Amino acid sequence: MIKERYKEEYEEGSELLWPSDKEDKMTRQFYKDLSHLSKNINYSKKKKLNLLEHVVRIIKGKGWG
């Protein structure tokens, strides 16, 4: 069953607009992709930083460990 977008009204006067199944699926995929991209960027920065730290250690004569 595919749900369409619908509005839910409450006694207090507030209203919620719920997304359709298609919109919900696209939104979830967007945030999933964004999360994976963010993790990859952070990993890449960490990897570059570790390489720089190793180069500095070698220059200072402390080796790889």
Residue pairs with C-beta under 8 A, 6 or more apart in sequence:
2 20
2 21
2 22
3 18
3 20
3 21
4 20
5 17
5 18
5 19
5 20
5 23
6 17
6 18
7 15
7 16
7 17
7 18
8 15
8 16
8 17
8 18
9 15
10 16
19 27
54 64
57 63
57 64
58 64
